């Protein structure tokens, strides 16, 4: 069964725009090597494909530099702007303890 297409943006581009990685190449490499969990409509799956489409409302879970990041996408953005603009693209979710 084919996966439904989501209107949105490539995962690696969004991670770069949101300033989780300094370059798009680093974002692509991270997704390819380590993978990222995407939760959408109550379903969670892991992807290692940088071209996976993400959209507003998706939850992303990934680790980098000894830290687990959980964020909800609140905007896709139109460019890689300053840090204040990048922080407006997501809301951080604190893990339940």
C-alpha positions in Angstrom: 0.0 0.0 0.0 1.4 3.4 -1.0 2.0 5.9 1.8 -0.2 9.0 1.5 1.6 12.2 0.2 1.8 15.0 2.7 1.8 18.6 1.6 4.9 20.1 3.2 8.6 20.2 3.1 11.5 17.8 3.0 12.6 16.7 6.4 16.2 17.7 5.9 15.3 21.1 4.7 13.0 21.7 7.6 15.7 20.6 10.1 18.1 23.0 8.5 15.6 25.9 8.4 14.8 25.3 12.1 18.6 25.5 12.8 19.0 22.0 14.3 21.9 21.6 11.9 24.4 24.1 10.5 24.1 22.8 7.0 21.6 20.9 5.0 24.2 18.3 4.3 24.6 17.6 8.0 20.8 17.3 8.4 20.7 14.9 5.4 23.5 12.8 6.9 21.9 12.7 10.4 18.6 11.5 9.0 20.3 8.9 6.7 22.6 7.5 9.4 20.6 7.7 12.6 17.0 8.2 11.5 14.2 10.3 13.0 10.8 9.3 14.4 7.8 11.1 12.9 4.4 10.9 14.6 1.5 11.9 12.5 -2.2 11.2 13.1 -1.4 8.9 16.1 1.0 6.8 14.1 4.7 6.8 14.8 7.4 5.6 12.3 11.1 5.9 11.9 12.5 7.2 8.7 16.0 7.3 7.3 15.0 9.1 4.2 15.9 12.9 4.1 13.3 13.5 1.4 10.4 12.4 3.7 7.7 15.1 3.7 6.8 16.8 7.0 4.0 19.2 7.7 2.5 21.3 10.5 1.4 19.2 13.4 4.0 16.4 12.9 6.0 15.4 16.0 9.7 14.7 15.5 11.9 12.8 17.9 15.7 12.6 17.3 18.9 12.6 19.3 21.9 14.7 18.8 24.9 15.4 21.0 23.8 13.3 23.9 20.3 15.0 24.0 16.9 13.7 22.9 14.9 16.4 21.1 11.1 16.2 20.8 9.5 19.0 18.8 6.2 19.7 17.2 6.3 21.5 13.8 4.2 24.6 14.0 5.3 26.3 10.8 7.4 25.3 7.7 9.1 28.6 7.1 10.1 30.1 3.8 13.8 30.5 4.4 16.6 29.8 6.9 16.4 33.0 8.9 17.8 34.2 12.2 17.5 32.1 15.3 14.4 33.9 16.5 12.6 33.1 13.2 13.8 29.5 13.4 12.5 29.0 16.9 9.1 30.1 15.8 9.0 27.0 13.5 8.6 24.5 16.3 7.5 24.0 19.9 9.7 21.9 22.1 8.0 19.0 24.0 9.5 17.9 27.3 9.7 14.1 27.7 7.5 12.6 30.3 9.4 11.3 33.3 
